[in-house]
Amino acid sequence: MRTARSRESALGVCTPYFEDADPDVVTRCKDALRALTDAGATVVELPPPDLNAILWTHSCIILSEMAEAVLPQLKARASVFGLDSRANLALGRQFRATDFVHALRHRHRLTRELLALMADVDVLVTPTTACTAPAIPESTLPAGESNLPVVDALMRFVRLANLTGNPALSVPAGFDRAGLPVGVHLTGRPYEEHLLLRLGRVVERAAECRTPSTHVRVLG
């Protein structure tokens, strides 16, 4: 078994899954992989994840918890929630207790399978999102919209770590042709955040670092 102390980190990649993203995103993330292999890491091909189980387990647990957490605010001021949020919360309120219990069982199974998969690799590597930041159509303002294909593109690669609780790190990997930032996503074993930070530093040093063409400053 490889450990976080190994000098050469093993990077787990499922190529069809990794490449299920926009071409610019795939190119930049392959650049990140190349930076890591140039620094001494090795790539190990992995089998595809059970995407259906991940999607529905994640949806049931996360949406149920969200619906319960914000129910008082939703009842008092539903208009402050965008249409996409209201649609997701409405879906979350439709799950039954038995659905939630079954989803928890699936989460435990998926967590065990992920830990077994990572017995021979140190991190899993994917894009962070399958596309760069999508434009918000003016016709959807101010109420917002529910666009499931866009949501899937933004969530496809991050659901598993969010579901299992494994540590994960998104690292800047460059920009697409429109000047929008691309991220590469590293998922590690429990309590091995230090390895993610070390690998993330390698990627960040190799990537082009500049202010995106479209950005909003959130910190002074």
N, C-alpha and C positions, 0 to 999 in steps of 0.2 A: 504494500500500500504506500502511495506517495503521501508525503506530509507537507505542511506549509513551510517546513524548514528546507525542503528540497531546493537545491540551487537552481535547477531548471524546472520551472513551473509547467505543468501539463494543462493545456487549454482545451476544454471540451467544446466541440463544434458539431452541430448537425447541419450539414451544408444546405439541404433543401429548405430547412426552417430558417437558417441564417439568411438565405437569399430571397425569402418571401417578403421583399420590401422594394421600395423604389430604387432604380438603378444607381442614382447618386448616393443614396444611403448605403447600399451594398458596397459600392466602390470605396467610400470613406472608411467603412468598418473593416474592409479587407486591408486597407492601409494600416489601420490600428493593429490588426493581427500581424501584419508584416513587421511592424515596429517591435512587437513583443517577441516574435520569433528571431528577429535580428539581435535582440537582447539575450537570447538563449532559451526562450520557451519553446515547447513543442506542441503541435496540434494533434489531438486525438479525435477521430470521427466517432460521433455518438448516434444512437438510433433516434428516430423522431419521437417527440413527446406526445402524450395522449391529449391532444388539443381540445377535443370535445369534453373530456372529463375536467380538464383545467378550466375551460370556459364556464361550464354550467355550475361546477362547484364554487368557483370564485363568484359568479353572479349571484347565486343563492345566498351565500354567507354575507358578502359585502353589501348587497342591496337590502337584505333583511336588517342588518345592523344599522345601515344608514337610515332606513325608513323609521326604525324605532328611535334612533338618536335625535332626529330633527322633527319628530311628529308634533310636539307643541308649537314650534316655530312655523311649521307648515300650516297648521290649523289657524294660527293667528294672522299670518301674513304670507299666504301662498303666492301672492303676486311678486314677491321679491325673488322667487326661485325661477330660473329660466325654464323654458319648455322641456329641454333635455333632462334637467334635474327632476322636474315634476313627473316626466314619463318614467324615469328610472325608479323614483320613489314609489310611484303607483305600482310598478311591477314588483318591487320589494315587498309591498303590503299584501300581495297575492300568495306569497309562499306560505305553506302550512308548517306547523311544528315538525311533522314527519319529514318534510322536504329538508328542513334545516338540519335535523339529526342525521339524515342520510348524507347531506353535504359535508358535515363534520367528519363522518366516517371516511368519505372519499378524500378529504383533506389529509387525514392521518395516513391513508394509503399512499397518496401522492408524495407526502413528506418522506415516508420510508423509502419509496422508490427513488426519490431524488438523492437521498443520502447513500443508497446503494450504488446509484449511477456515479456518484462523486467519489467512490472509493479509489478510483484509478485516475481521476483528474482533480486538479486543484480549483479550477473555476470553470463556469460555463460562460461562453462568449456569444452574444447576439447583438444586433442593433438595439438601441433603446426604443425607438419608434420606427414603424415601417415607412413613415413619410416625415418630411419636415413640417413645420407649423403650417396648417392649412389656413387659407384665407377665410374670413368670416363674411359671408354675403350680407350686403347692406339690407337686403329684404328680410333678414332674420332679426334685425335689431328693432327694439331693445329686448324682445321676448326670448330670443335664442331659437335653436332648432334641435331636433333629435335626428342625428345622422349616424346610423349604426355602422356603416362601412368606415367612416372616419374614426369613430370611437374604437372600432376593432383595430384599425391601423395604428392608433396611438397606444393601445393597451396590449397588443398581441404578445409582445416579448417580456412584459413586466408582470403579467398576472401570476406566474408561478412563484416568484420570490415573494410577492405580496401575499400570496395564499399560504405558503409554508413558513414564512418568517425568516427565511435564509437571508443573511446579509447580502446586499447588492449595491453596486455603485455605477452611476452613469457618468461617463467621462467625455468631454468634448473631443470629437474626432475629425473636425474640419467643417467644411461648408458645401452645400450643393451649388449648382450652377446659378441659382437665383440669389446666392449669398446668405441662405438660411442655415443655421447650425445643425449639425448631425451629431448624434451621441452614440457611443458604443456602451453596451451594458454588460457588466461583469457580476456574476452570481457566485458566491462562495459558500463554504461550509460554515456551520455555526461557530462563532467566536474566532473567525479568521479574517476579521475586517482589516487587520494589518497587511495581509497579503493583497487584498483588493486595492488598498491605498498605494502599495508599492507598484503594482502593475498599472494602476491608473496614472501614476506619475510618469511612467515610461510612455504611455499613450499620449498624455498631455504635452510632454516635451516634444514629441515627434509631430504633433498636429499643428496646423496653422492656427495661431491665436490672434484674433482681432475682434473688434466690435462688429456684430452682425449688421447687415445693411438696414434691417428693420428691428428696432429694439425699444424697450421701455425701461428706464432706470427705476428699480424698485428700492434701492438703497441710496441714501444721500451721497 
